[in-house]
Amino acid sequence: MKVRILAVTLAVLFGAASTARAQLTGGTITGTITDQQGGVLPGVTVTLQGVDATQTYVTEPTGQFRFLNVAP
């Protein structure tokens, strides 16, 4: 009986550890670039500048941009 309880406890602990390790450490920034009339603007270069890095993204045909896994 003790062996079974120990096995279940270890399985739960290892499962929780693998889930925590899979989490991202950054966030995502998304948006849509539009003109004053609300029309989308494809092909616009968007720049995200932080303390330690600068990233650029060219908007999609729908005017959307996204920066993935941005450091806190």
PQR file of N, CA, C, O and H, with PARSE charges and radii, in Angstrom:
ATOM      1  N   MET A   1       0.813  -1.196   0.000 -0.4000 1.5000
ATOM      2  CA  MET A   1       0.000   0.000   0.000 -0.0000 2.0000
ATOM      3  C   MET A   1       0.855   1.259   0.000  0.5500 1.7000
ATOM      4  O   MET A   1       0.550   2.213  -0.716 -0.5500 1.4000
ATOM      5  N   LYS A   2       1.938   1.275   0.805 -0.4000 1.5000
ATOM      6  CA  LYS A   2       2.818   2.434   0.860 -0.0000 2.0000
ATOM      7  C   LYS A   2       3.504   2.679  -0.483  0.5500 1.7000
ATOM      8  O   LYS A   2       3.717   3.825  -0.877 -0.5500 1.4000
ATOM      9  H   LYS A   2       2.186   0.500   1.386  0.4000 1.0000
ATOM     10  N   VAL A   3       3.846   1.609  -1.176 -0.4000 1.5000
ATOM     11  CA  VAL A   3       4.510   1.729  -2.472 -0.0000 2.0000
ATOM     12  C   VAL A   3       3.570   2.387  -3.479  0.5500 1.7000
ATOM     13  O   VAL A   3       3.997   3.214  -4.285 -0.5500 1.4000
ATOM     14  H   VAL A   3       3.673   0.677  -0.856  0.4000 1.0000
ATOM     15  N   ARG A   4       2.301   2.021  -3.432 -0.4000 1.5000
ATOM     16  CA  ARG A   4       1.332   2.595  -4.364 -0.0000 2.0000
ATOM     17  C   ARG A   4       1.130   4.085  -4.097  0.5500 1.7000
ATOM     18  O   ARG A   4       1.061   4.873  -5.041 -0.5500 1.4000
ATOM     19  H   ARG A   4       1.953   1.349  -2.778  0.4000 1.0000
ATOM     20  N   ILE A   5       1.036   4.479  -2.842 -0.4000 1.5000
ATOM     21  CA  ILE A   5       0.878   5.890  -2.485 -0.0000 2.0000
ATOM     22  C   ILE A   5       2.113   6.676  -2.927  0.5500 1.7000
ATOM     23  O   ILE A   5       1.997   7.780  -3.458 -0.5500 1.4000
ATOM     24  H   ILE A   5       1.092   3.839  -2.076  0.4000 1.0000
ATOM     25  N   LEU A   6       3.285   6.104  -2.704 -0.4000 1.5000
ATOM     26  CA  LEU A   6       4.529   6.760  -3.115 -0.0000 2.0000
ATOM     27  C   LEU A   6       4.578   6.916  -4.629  0.5500 1.7000
ATOM     28  O   LEU A   6       5.007   7.958  -5.125 -0.5500 1.4000
ATOM     29  H   LEU A   6       3.379   5.207  -2.272  0.4000 1.0000
ATOM     30  N   ALA A   7       4.148   5.903  -5.371 -0.4000 1.5000
ATOM     31  CA  ALA A   7       4.162   5.962  -6.835 -0.0000 2.0000
ATOM     32  C   ALA A   7       3.207   7.037  -7.346  0.5500 1.7000
ATOM     33  O   ALA A   7       3.544   7.780  -8.267 -0.5500 1.4000
ATOM     34  H   ALA A   7       3.800   5.056  -4.968  0.4000 1.0000
ATOM     35  N   VAL A   8       2.021   7.123  -6.753 -0.4000 1.5000
ATOM     36  CA  VAL A   8       1.055   8.143  -7.165 -0.0000 2.0000
ATOM     37  C   VAL A   8       1.582   9.530  -6.848  0.5500 1.7000
ATOM     38  O   VAL A   8       1.456  10.444  -7.663 -0.5500 1.4000
ATOM     39  H   VAL A   8       1.747   6.519  -6.004  0.4000 1.0000
ATOM     40  N   THR A   9       2.171   9.699  -5.673 -0.4000 1.5000
ATOM     41  CA  THR A   9       2.733  10.992  -5.278 -0.0000 2.0000
ATOM     42  C   THR A   9       3.841  11.424  -6.229  0.5500 1.7000
ATOM     43  O   THR A   9       3.890  12.584  -6.639 -0.5500 1.4000
ATOM     44  H   THR A   9       2.274   8.957  -5.011  0.4000 1.0000
ATOM     45  N   LEU A  10       4.719  10.513  -6.578 -0.4000 1.5000
ATOM     46  CA  LEU A  10       5.802  10.837  -7.518 -0.0000 2.0000
ATOM     47  C   LEU A  10       5.259  11.184  -8.893  0.5500 1.7000
ATOM     48  O   LEU A  10       5.766  12.101  -9.540 -0.5500 1.4000
ATOM     49  H   LEU A  10       4.679   9.571  -6.245  0.4000 1.0000
ATOM     50  N   ALA A  11       4.243  10.473  -9.350 -0.4000 1.5000
ATOM     51  CA  ALA A  11       3.656  10.764 -10.657 -0.0000 2.0000
ATOM     52  C   ALA A  11       3.059  12.164 -10.687  0.5500 1.7000
ATOM     53  O   ALA A  11       3.214  12.886 -11.672 -0.5500 1.4000
ATOM     54  H   ALA A  11       3.832   9.729  -8.824  0.4000 1.0000
ATOM     55  N   VAL A  12       2.382  12.550  -9.621 -0.4000 1.5000
ATOM     56  CA  VAL A  12       1.800  13.895  -9.551 -0.0000 2.0000
ATOM     57  C   VAL A  12       2.901  14.955  -9.529  0.5500 1.7000
ATOM     58  O   VAL A  12       2.793  15.966 -10.224 -0.5500 1.4000
ATOM     59  H   VAL A  12       2.256  11.964  -8.820  0.4000 1.0000
ATOM     60  N   LEU A  13       3.942  14.743  -8.754 -0.4000 1.5000
ATOM     61  CA  LEU A  13       5.041  15.715  -8.683 -0.0000 2.0000
ATOM     62  C   LEU A  13       5.753  15.879 -10.028  0.5500 1.7000
ATOM     63  O   LEU A  13       6.035  17.003 -10.443 -0.5500 1.4000
ATOM     64  H   LEU A  13       4.030  13.922  -8.190  0.4000 1.0000
ATOM     65  N   PHE A  14       6.044  14.770 -10.711 -0.4000 1.5000
ATOM     66  CA  PHE A  14       6.703  14.860 -12.009 -0.0000 2.0000
ATOM     67  C   PHE A  14       5.804  15.504 -13.052  0.5500 1.7000
ATOM     68  O   PHE A  14       6.281  16.242 -13.914 -0.5500 1.4000
ATOM     69  H   PHE A  14       5.815  13.856 -10.375  0.4000 1.0000
ATOM     70  N   GLY A  15       4.512  15.232 -12.980 -0.4000 1.5000
ATOM     71  CA  GLY A  15       3.572  15.861 -13.907 -0.0000 2.0000
ATOM     72  C   GLY A  15       3.515  17.363 -13.712  0.5500 1.7000
ATOM     73  O   GLY A  15       3.473  18.108 -14.691 -0.5500 1.4000
ATOM     74  H   GLY A  15       4.124  14.632 -12.280  0.4000 1.0000
ATOM     75  N   ALA A  16       3.513  17.824 -12.472 -0.4000 1.5000
ATOM     76  CA  ALA A  16       3.481  19.259 -12.189 -0.0000 2.0000
ATOM     77  C   ALA A  16       4.787  19.922 -12.620  0.5500 1.7000
ATOM     78  O   ALA A  16       4.769  21.046 -13.122 -0.5500 1.4000
ATOM     79  H   ALA A  16       3.547  17.218 -11.676  0.4000 1.0000
ATOM     80  N   ALA A  17       5.899  19.255 -12.433 -0.4000 1.5000
ATOM     81  CA  ALA A  17       7.190  19.830 -12.813 -0.0000 2.0000
ATOM     82  C   ALA A  17       7.306  19.992 -14.323  0.5500 1.7000
ATOM     83  O   ALA A  17       7.836  20.999 -14.794 -0.5500 1.4000
ATOM     84  H   ALA A  17       5.913  18.342 -12.025  0.4000 1.0000
ATOM     85  N   SER A  18       6.823  19.024 -15.086 -0.4000 1.5000
ATOM     86  CA  SER A  18       6.929  19.133 -16.539 -0.0000 2.0000
ATOM     87  C   SER A  18       6.005  20.225 -17.073  0.5500 1.7000
ATOM     88  O   SER A  18       6.335  20.867 -18.070 -0.5500 1.4000
ATOM     89  H   SER A  18       6.393  18.206 -14.703  0.4000 1.0000
ATOM     90  N   THR A  19       4.857  20.450 -16.436 -0.4000 1.5000
ATOM     91  CA  THR A  19       3.948  21.517 -16.852 -0.0000 2.0000
ATOM     92  C   THR A  19       4.565  22.875 -16.583  0.5500 1.7000
ATOM     93  O   THR A  19       4.481  23.765 -17.429 -0.5500 1.4000
ATOM     94  H   THR A  19       4.589  19.929 -15.626  0.4000 1.0000
ATOM     95  N   ALA A  20       5.177  23.054 -15.440 -0.4000 1.5000
ATOM     96  CA  ALA A  20       5.787  24.339 -15.090 -0.0000 2.0000
ATOM     97  C   ALA A  20       6.941  24.667 -16.030  0.5500 1.7000
ATOM     98  O   ALA A  20       7.144  25.833 -16.371 -0.5500 1.4000
ATOM     99  H   ALA A  20       5.246  22.331 -14.752  0.4000 1.0000
ATOM    100  N   ARG A  21       7.688  23.675 -16.448 -0.4000 1.5000
ATOM    101  CA  ARG A  21       8.826  23.899 -17.321 -0.0000 2.0000
ATOM    102  C   ARG A  21       8.388  24.322 -18.720  0.5500 1.7000
ATOM    103  O   ARG A  21       9.152  24.984 -19.423 -0.5500 1.4000
ATOM    104  H   ARG A  21       7.523  22.728 -16.171  0.4000 1.0000
ATOM    105  N   ALA A  22       7.191  23.960 -19.136 -0.4000 1.5000
ATOM    106  CA  ALA A  22       6.714  24.251 -20.487 -0.0000 2.0000
ATOM    107  C   ALA A  22       6.166  25.668 -20.634  0.5500 1.7000
ATOM    108  O   ALA A  22       5.870  26.090 -21.751 -0.5500 1.4000
ATOM    109  H   ALA A  22       6.571  23.422 -18.565  0.4000 1.0000
ATOM    110  N   GLN A  23       6.024  26.404 -19.552 -0.4000 1.5000
ATOM    111  CA  GLN A  23       5.467  27.746 -19.630 -0.0000 2.0000
ATOM    112  C   GLN A  23       6.474  28.724 -20.224  0.5500 1.7000
ATOM    113  O   GLN A  23       7.679  28.600 -20.006 -0.5500 1.4000
ATOM    114  H   GLN A  23       6.265  26.062 -18.644  0.4000 1.0000
ATOM    115  N   LEU A  24       5.968  29.692 -20.972 -0.4000 1.5000
ATOM    116  CA  LEU A  24       6.827  30.721 -21.548 -0.0000 2.0000
ATOM    117  C   LEU A  24       7.187  31.755 -20.498  0.5500 1.7000
ATOM    118  O   LEU A  24       6.448  31.963 -19.536 -0.5500 1.4000
ATOM    119  H   LEU A  24       4.989  29.792 -21.149  0.4000 1.0000
ATOM    120  N   THR A  25       8.321  32.396 -20.688 -0.4000 1.5000
ATOM    121  CA  THR A  25       8.741  33.415 -19.726 -0.0000 2.0000
ATOM    122  C   THR A  25       8.435  34.811 -20.220  0.5500 1.7000
ATOM    123  O   THR A  25       8.748  35.785 -19.534 -0.5500 1.4000
ATOM    124  H   THR A  25       8.922  32.227 -21.470  0.4000 1.0000
ATOM    125  N   GLY A  26       7.843  34.936 -21.373 -0.4000 1.5000
ATOM    126  CA  GLY A  26       7.540  36.248 -21.926 -0.0000 2.0000
ATOM    127  C   GLY A  26       6.086  36.371 -22.320  0.5500 1.7000
ATOM    128  O   GLY A  26       5.285  35.460 -22.111 -0.5500 1.4000
ATOM    129  H   GLY A  26       7.589  34.146 -21.930  0.4000 1.0000
ATOM    130  N   GLY A  27       5.765  37.505 -22.888 -0.4000 1.5000
ATOM    131  CA  GLY A  27       4.394  37.761 -23.298 -0.0000 2.0000
ATOM    132  C   GLY A  27       4.299  37.990 -24.791  0.5500 1.7000
ATOM    133  O   GLY A  27       5.285  37.863 -25.517 -0.5500 1.4000
ATOM    134  H   GLY A  27       6.416  38.245 -23.058  0.4000 1.0000
ATOM    135  N   THR A  28       3.112  38.326 -25.237 -0.4000 1.5000
ATOM    136  CA  THR A  28       2.844  38.566 -26.644 -0.0000 2.0000
ATOM    137  C   THR A  28       2.222  39.945 -26.803  0.5500 1.7000
ATOM    138  O   THR A  28       1.342  40.328 -26.032 -0.5500 1.4000
ATOM    139  H   THR A  28       2.311  38.429 -24.647  0.4000 1.0000
ATOM    140  N   ILE A  29       2.674  40.680 -27.790 -0.4000 1.5000
ATOM    141  CA  ILE A  29       2.099  41.983 -28.117 -0.0000 2.0000
ATOM    142  C   ILE A  29       1.549  41.890 -29.532  0.5500 1.7000
ATOM    143  O   ILE A  29       2.279  41.551 -30.464 -0.5500 1.4000
ATOM    144  H   ILE A  29       3.389  40.369 -28.416  0.4000 1.0000
ATOM    145  N   THR A  30       0.263  42.192 -29.697 -0.4000 1.5000
ATOM    146  CA  THR A  30      -0.371  42.140 -31.008 -0.0000 2.0000
ATOM    147  C   THR A  30      -1.168  43.410 -31.241  0.5500 1.7000
ATOM    148  O   THR A  30      -1.522  44.122 -30.301 -0.5500 1.4000
ATOM    149  H   THR A  30      -0.330  42.468 -28.940  0.4000 1.0000
ATOM    150  N   GLY A  31      -1.443  43.681 -32.504 -0.4000 1.5000
ATOM    151  CA  GLY A  31      -2.255  44.841 -32.827 -0.0000 2.0000
ATOM    152  C   GLY A  31      -2.524  44.926 -34.313  0.5500 1.7000
ATOM    153  O   GLY A  31      -2.066  44.096 -35.098 -0.5500 1.4000
ATOM    154  H   GLY A  31      -1.156  43.103 -33.268  0.4000 1.0000
ATOM    155  N   THR A  32      -3.276  45.945 -34.682 -0.4000 1.5000
ATOM    156  CA  THR A  32      -3.600  46.200 -36.079 -0.0000 2.0000
ATOM    157  C   THR A  32      -3.308  47.663 -36.376  0.5500 1.7000
ATOM    158  O   THR A  32      -3.724  48.553 -35.634 -0.5500 1.4000
ATOM    159  H   THR A  32      -3.648  46.620 -34.044  0.4000 1.0000
ATOM    160  N   ILE A  33      -2.595  47.902 -37.462 -0.4000 1.5000
ATOM    161  CA  ILE A  33      -2.276  49.263 -37.890 -0.0000 2.0000
ATOM    162  C   ILE A  33      -3.356  49.720 -38.861  0.5500 1.7000
ATOM    163  O   ILE A  33      -3.626  49.062 -39.865 -0.5500 1.4000
ATOM    164  H   ILE A  33      -2.258  47.179 -38.065  0.4000 1.0000
ATOM    165  N   THR A  34      -3.976  50.872 -38.543 -0.4000 1.5000
ATOM    166  CA  THR A  34      -5.030  51.424 -39.401 -0.0000 2.0000
ATOM    167  C   THR A  34      -4.754  52.899 -39.672  0.5500 1.7000
ATOM    168  O   THR A  34      -4.002  53.551 -38.948 -0.5500 1.4000
ATOM    169  H   THR A  34      -3.757  51.406 -37.727  0.4000 1.0000
ATOM    170  N   ASP A  35      -5.379  53.410 -40.730 -0.4000 1.5000
ATOM    171  CA  ASP A  35      -5.285  54.842 -41.011 -0.0000 2.0000
ATOM    172  C   ASP A  35      -6.411  55.576 -40.275  0.5500 1.7000
ATOM    173  O   ASP A  35      -7.160  54.962 -39.515 -0.5500 1.4000
ATOM    174  H   ASP A  35      -5.990  52.881 -41.318  0.4000 1.0000
ATOM    175  N   GLN A  36      -6.531  56.877 -40.498 -0.4000 1.5000
ATOM    176  CA  GLN A  36      -7.517  57.691 -39.778 -0.0000 2.0000
ATOM    177  C   GLN A  36      -8.958  57.311 -40.115  0.5500 1.7000
ATOM    178  O   GLN A  36      -9.866  57.557 -39.322 -0.5500 1.4000
ATOM    179  H   GLN A  36      -5.923  57.376 -41.116  0.4000 1.0000
ATOM    180  N   GLN A  37      -9.166  56.720 -41.270 -0.4000 1.5000
ATOM    181  CA  GLN A  37     -10.512  56.300 -41.657 -0.0000 2.0000
ATOM    182  C   GLN A  37     -10.836  54.878 -41.205  0.5500 1.7000
ATOM    183  O   GLN A  37     -11.957  54.410 -41.403 -0.5500 1.4000
ATOM    184  H   GLN A  37      -8.429  56.520 -41.914  0.4000 1.0000
ATOM    185  N   GLY A  38      -9.872  54.186 -40.601 -0.4000 1.5000
ATOM    186  CA  GLY A  38     -10.085  52.827 -40.119 -0.0000 2.0000
ATOM    187  C   GLY A  38      -9.648  51.750 -41.089  0.5500 1.7000
ATOM    188  O   GLY A  38      -9.819  50.565 -40.801 -0.5500 1.4000
ATOM    189  H   GLY A  38      -8.961  54.566 -40.440  0.4000 1.0000
ATOM    190  N   GLY A  39      -9.090  52.123 -42.228 -0.4000 1.5000
ATOM    191  CA  GLY A  39      -8.599  51.136 -43.186 -0.0000 2.0000
ATOM    192  C   GLY A  39      -7.288  50.532 -42.714  0.5500 1.7000
ATOM    193  O   GLY A  39      -6.453  51.232 -42.141 -0.5500 1.4000
ATOM    194  H   GLY A  39      -8.951  53.085 -42.461  0.4000 1.0000
ATOM    195  N   VAL A  40      -7.100  49.243 -42.947 -0.4000 1.5000
ATOM    196  CA  VAL A  40      -5.874  48.565 -42.516 -0.0000 2.0000
ATOM    197  C   VAL A  40      -4.709  48.955 -43.413  0.5500 1.7000
ATOM    198  O   VAL A  40      -4.886  49.275 -44.589 -0.5500 1.4000
ATOM    199  H   VAL A  40      -7.778  48.674 -43.412  0.4000 1.0000
ATOM    200  N   LEU A  41      -3.514  48.922 -42.832 -0.4000 1.5000
ATOM    201  CA  LEU A  41      -2.301  49.295 -43.563 -0.0000 2.0000
ATOM    202  C   LEU A  41      -1.335  48.112 -43.617  0.5500 1.7000
ATOM    203  O   LEU A  41      -0.611  47.863 -42.652 -0.5500 1.4000
ATOM    204  H   LEU A  41      -3.371  48.662 -41.877  0.4000 1.0000
ATOM    205  N   PRO A  42      -1.315  47.382 -44.730 -0.5600 1.5000
ATOM    206  CA  PRO A  42      -0.370  46.277 -44.873  0.2800 2.0000
ATOM    207  C   PRO A  42       1.031  46.795 -45.213  0.5500 1.7000
ATOM    208  O   PRO A  42       1.184  47.865 -45.803 -0.5500 1.4000
ATOM    209  N   GLY A  43       2.045  46.019 -44.830 -0.4000 1.5000
ATOM    210  CA  GLY A  43       3.418  46.346 -45.197 -0.0000 2.0000
ATOM    211  C   GLY A  43       4.065  47.434 -44.365  0.5500 1.7000
ATOM    212  O   GLY A  43       5.115  47.945 -44.751 -0.5500 1.4000
ATOM    213  H   GLY A  43       1.920  45.150 -44.351  0.4000 1.0000
ATOM    214  N   VAL A  44       3.481  47.807 -43.239 -0.4000 1.5000
ATOM    215  CA  VAL A  44       4.064  48.820 -42.363 -0.0000 2.0000
ATOM    216  C   VAL A  44       5.064  48.149 -41.436  0.5500 1.7000
ATOM    217  O   VAL A  44       4.777  47.084 -40.890 -0.5500 1.4000
ATOM    218  H   VAL A  44       2.627  47.392 -42.925  0.4000 1.0000
ATOM    219  N   THR A  45       6.231  48.750 -41.248 -0.4000 1.5000
ATOM    220  CA  THR A  45       7.226  48.218 -40.325 -0.0000 2.0000
ATOM    221  C   THR A  45       6.939  48.741 -38.924  0.5500 1.7000
ATOM    222  O   THR A  45       6.906  49.950 -38.693 -0.5500 1.4000
ATOM    223  H   THR A  45       6.465  49.616 -41.692  0.4000 1.0000
ATOM    224  N   VAL A  46       6.732  47.806 -37.986 -0.4000 1.5000
ATOM    225  CA  VAL A  46       6.468  48.130 -36.590 -0.0000 2.0000
ATOM    226  C   VAL A  46       7.714  47.765 -35.803  0.5500 1.7000
ATOM    227  O   VAL A  46       8.252  46.670 -35.964 -0.5500 1.4000
ATOM    228  H   VAL A  46       6.760  46.824 -38.174  0.4000 1.0000
ATOM    229  N   THR A  47       8.176  48.673 -34.952 -0.4000 1.5000
ATOM    230  CA  THR A  47       9.380  48.435 -34.159 -0.0000 2.0000
ATOM    231  C   THR A  47       9.030  48.399 -32.679  0.5500 1.7000
ATOM    232  O   THR A  47       8.331  49.277 -32.174 -0.5500 1.4000
ATOM    233  H   THR A  47       7.738  49.563 -34.821  0.4000 1.0000
ATOM    234  N   LEU A  48       9.520  47.381 -31.993 -0.4000 1.5000
ATOM    235  CA  LEU A  48       9.355  47.232 -30.551 -0.0000 2.0000
ATOM    236  C   LEU A  48      10.738  47.362 -29.942  0.5500 1.7000
ATOM    237  O   LEU A  48      11.626  46.560 -30.232 -0.5500 1.4000
ATOM    238  H   LEU A  48      10.088  46.668 -32.403  0.4000 1.0000
ATOM    239  N   GLN A  49      10.924  48.366 -29.103 -0.4000 1.5000
ATOM    240  CA  GLN A  49      12.245  48.615 -28.530 -0.0000 2.0000
ATOM    241  C   GLN A  49      12.185  48.466 -27.028  0.5500 1.7000
ATOM    242  O   GLN A  49      11.371  49.102 -26.359 -0.5500 1.4000
ATOM    243  H   GLN A  49      10.203  49.017 -28.868  0.4000 1.0000
ATOM    244  N   GLY A  50      13.054  47.620 -26.506 -0.4000 1.5000
ATOM    245  CA  GLY A  50      13.150  47.404 -25.071 -0.0000 2.0000
ATOM    246  C   GLY A  50      14.529  47.802 -24.576  0.5500 1.7000
ATOM    247  O   GLY A  50      15.337  48.361 -25.318 -0.5500 1.4000
ATOM    248  H   GLY A  50      13.715  47.104 -27.050  0.4000 1.0000
ATOM    249  N   VAL A  51      14.780  47.508 -23.319 -0.4000 1.5000
ATOM    250  CA  VAL A  51      16.065  47.855 -22.709 -0.0000 2.0000
ATOM    251  C   VAL A  51      17.204  47.064 -23.348  0.5500 1.7000
ATOM    252  O   VAL A  51      18.277  47.612 -23.598 -0.5500 1.4000
ATOM    253  H   VAL A  51      14.123  47.054 -22.716  0.4000 1.0000
ATOM    254  N   ASP A  52      16.974  45.784 -23.612 -0.4000 1.5000
ATOM    255  CA  ASP A  52      18.049  44.927 -24.101 -0.0000 2.0000
ATOM    256  C   ASP A  52      17.876  44.418 -25.528  0.5500 1.7000
ATOM    257  O   ASP A  52      18.752  43.717 -26.035 -0.5500 1.4000
ATOM    258  H   ASP A  52      16.102  45.339 -23.409  0.4000 1.0000
ATOM    259  N   ALA A  53      16.774  44.752 -26.184 -0.4000 1.5000
ATOM    260  CA  ALA A  53      16.554  44.228 -27.534 -0.0000 2.0000
ATOM    261  C   ALA A  53      15.584  45.106 -28.310  0.5500 1.7000
ATOM    262  O   ALA A  53      14.738  45.793 -27.737 -0.5500 1.4000
ATOM    263  H   ALA A  53      16.062  45.321 -25.771  0.4000 1.0000
ATOM    264  N   THR A  54      15.733  45.063 -29.631 -0.4000 1.5000
ATOM    265  CA  THR A  54      14.804  45.739 -30.531 -0.0000 2.0000
ATOM    266  C   THR A  54      14.330  44.709 -31.547  0.5500 1.7000
ATOM    267  O   THR A  54      15.134  43.970 -32.117 -0.5500 1.4000
ATOM    268  H   THR A  54      16.420  44.506 -30.096  0.4000 1.0000
ATOM    269  N   GLN A  55      13.011  44.666 -31.772 -0.4000 1.5000
ATOM    270  CA  GLN A  55      12.445  43.731 -32.740 -0.0000 2.0000
ATOM    271  C   GLN A  55      11.626  44.523 -33.750  0.5500 1.7000
ATOM    272  O   GLN A  55      11.035  45.550 -33.415 -0.5500 1.4000
ATOM    273  H   GLN A  55      12.358  45.266 -31.309  0.4000 1.0000
ATOM    274  N   THR A  56      11.595  44.040 -34.983 -0.4000 1.5000
ATOM    275  CA  THR A  56      10.761  44.663 -36.011 -0.0000 2.0000
ATOM    276  C   THR A  56       9.857  43.609 -36.628  0.5500 1.7000
ATOM    277  O   THR A  56      10.174  42.419 -36.641 -0.5500 1.4000
ATOM    278  H   THR A  56      12.074  43.206 -35.255  0.4000 1.0000
ATOM    279  N   TYR A  57       8.730  44.072 -37.137 -0.4000 1.5000
ATOM    280  CA  TYR A  57       7.755  43.194 -37.771 -0.0000 2.0000
ATOM    281  C   TYR A  57       7.062  43.994 -38.866  0.5500 1.7000
ATOM    282  O   TYR A  57       6.721  45.160 -38.663 -0.5500 1.4000
ATOM    283  H   TYR A  57       8.473  45.038 -37.127  0.4000 1.0000
ATOM    284  N   VAL A  58       6.856  43.385 -40.009 -0.4000 1.5000
ATOM    285  CA  VAL A  58       6.131  44.022 -41.102 -0.0000 2.0000
ATOM    286  C   VAL A  58       4.693  43.511 -41.051  0.5500 1.7000
ATOM    287  O   VAL A  58       4.464  42.302 -41.016 -0.5500 1.4000
ATOM    288  H   VAL A  58       7.133  42.438 -40.174  0.4000 1.0000
ATOM    289  N   THR A  59       3.718  44.435 -41.048 -0.4000 1.5000
ATOM    290  CA  THR A  59       2.324  44.043 -40.895 -0.0000 2.0000
ATOM    291  C   THR A  59       1.859  43.144 -42.041  0.5500 1.7000
ATOM    292  O   THR A  59       2.327  43.244 -43.175 -0.5500 1.4000
ATOM    293  H   THR A  59       3.904  45.417 -41.077  0.4000 1.0000
ATOM    294  N   GLU A  60       0.931  42.274 -41.699 -0.4000 1.5000
ATOM    295  CA  GLU A  60       0.333  41.335 -42.642 -0.0000 2.0000
ATOM    296  C   GLU A  60      -0.585  42.102 -43.619  0.5500 1.7000
ATOM    297  O   GLU A  60      -0.808  43.299 -43.437 -0.5500 1.4000
ATOM    298  H   GLU A  60       0.552  42.193 -40.777  0.4000 1.0000
ATOM    299  N   PRO A  61      -1.109  41.432 -44.639 -0.5600 1.5000
ATOM    300  CA  PRO A  61      -2.076  42.083 -45.534  0.2800 2.0000
ATOM    301  C   PRO A  61      -3.319  42.599 -44.804  0.5500 1.7000
ATOM    302  O   PRO A  61      -4.022  43.475 -45.308 -0.5500 1.4000
ATOM    303  N   THR A  62      -3.582  42.051 -43.615 -0.4000 1.5000
ATOM    304  CA  THR A  62      -4.723  42.506 -42.812 -0.0000 2.0000
ATOM    305  C   THR A  62      -4.351  43.645 -41.869  0.5500 1.7000
ATOM    306  O   THR A  62      -5.187  44.089 -41.081 -0.5500 1.4000
ATOM    307  H   THR A  62      -3.010  41.340 -43.205  0.4000 1.0000
ATOM    308  N   GLY A  63      -3.106  44.125 -41.939 -0.4000 1.5000
ATOM    309  CA  GLY A  63      -2.640  45.199 -41.063 -0.0000 2.0000
ATOM    310  C   GLY A  63      -2.221  44.740 -39.683  0.5500 1.7000
ATOM    311  O   GLY A  63      -1.885  45.570 -38.838 -0.5500 1.4000
ATOM    312  H   GLY A  63      -2.427  43.764 -42.578  0.4000 1.0000
ATOM    313  N   GLN A  64      -2.232  43.449 -39.433 -0.4000 1.5000
ATOM    314  CA  GLN A  64      -1.922  42.933 -38.102 -0.0000 2.0000
ATOM    315  C   GLN A  64      -0.432  42.681 -37.926  0.5500 1.7000
ATOM    316  O   GLN A  64       0.287  42.356 -38.871 -0.5500 1.4000
ATOM    317  H   GLN A  64      -2.505  42.775 -40.119  0.4000 1.0000
ATOM    318  N   PHE A  65       0.006  42.844 -36.673 -0.4000 1.5000
ATOM    319  CA  PHE A  65       1.392  42.530 -36.295 -0.0000 2.0000
ATOM    320  C   PHE A  65       1.363  41.754 -34.979  0.5500 1.7000
ATOM    321  O   PHE A  65       0.373  41.783 -34.249 -0.5500 1.4000
ATOM    322  H   PHE A  65      -0.579  43.107 -35.906  0.4000 1.0000
ATOM    323  N   ARG A  66       2.470  41.057 -34.687 -0.4000 1.5000
ATOM    324  CA  ARG A  66       2.589  40.352 -33.414 -0.0000 2.0000
ATOM    325  C   ARG A  66       4.051  40.129 -33.071  0.5500 1.7000
ATOM    326  O   ARG A  66       4.871  39.795 -33.927 -0.5500 1.4000
ATOM    327  H   ARG A  66       3.275  41.033 -35.280  0.4000 1.0000
ATOM    328  N   PHE A  67       4.345  40.318 -31.825 -0.4000 1.5000
ATOM    329  CA  PHE A  67       5.658  40.029 -31.273 -0.0000 2.0000
ATOM    330  C   PHE A  67       5.457  38.927 -30.241  0.5500 1.7000
ATOM    331  O   PHE A  67       4.720  39.106 -29.271 -0.5500 1.4000
ATOM    332  H   PHE A  67       3.679  40.590 -31.130  0.4000 1.0000
ATOM    333  N   LEU A  68       6.114  37.788 -30.448 -0.4000 1.5000
ATOM    334  CA  LEU A  68       5.944  36.631 -29.585 -0.0000 2.0000
ATOM    335  C   LEU A  68       7.072  36.525 -28.585  0.5500 1.7000
ATOM    336  O   LEU A  68       8.208  36.905 -28.869 -0.5500 1.4000
ATOM    337  H   LEU A  68       6.713  37.643 -31.236  0.4000 1.0000
ATOM    338  N   ASN A  69       6.751  36.001 -27.401 -0.4000 1.5000
ATOM    339  CA  ASN A  69       7.722  35.719 -26.343 -0.0000 2.0000
ATOM    340  C   ASN A  69       8.585  36.942 -26.016  0.5500 1.7000
ATOM    341  O   ASN A  69       9.813  36.862 -25.996 -0.5500 1.4000
ATOM    342  H   ASN A  69       5.828  35.692 -27.171  0.4000 1.0000
ATOM    343  N   VAL A  70       7.928  38.060 -25.763 -0.4000 1.5000
ATOM    344  CA  VAL A  70       8.617  39.300 -25.411 -0.0000 2.0000
ATOM    345  C   VAL A  70       9.033  39.227 -23.944  0.5500 1.7000
ATOM    346  O   VAL A  70       8.217  38.910 -23.078 -0.5500 1.4000
ATOM    347  H   VAL A  70       6.930  38.125 -25.779  0.4000 1.0000
ATOM    348  N   ALA A  71      10.292  39.519 -23.669 -0.4000 1.5000
ATOM    349  CA  ALA A  71      10.786  39.462 -22.296 -0.0000 2.0000
ATOM    350  C   ALA A  71      10.080  40.490 -21.415  0.5500 1.7000
ATOM    351  O   ALA A  71       9.731  41.579 -21.869 -0.5500 1.4000
ATOM    352  H   ALA A  71      10.955  39.776 -24.372  0.4000 1.0000
ATOM    353  N   PRO A  72       9.876  40.127 -20.148 -0.5600 1.5000
ATOM    354  CA  PRO A  72       9.208  41.068 -19.223  0.2800 2.0000
ATOM    355  C   PRO A  72      10.035  42.331 -19.008  0.5500 1.7000
ATOM    356  O   PRO A  72       9.621  43.220 -18.264 -0.5500 1.4000
TER
END
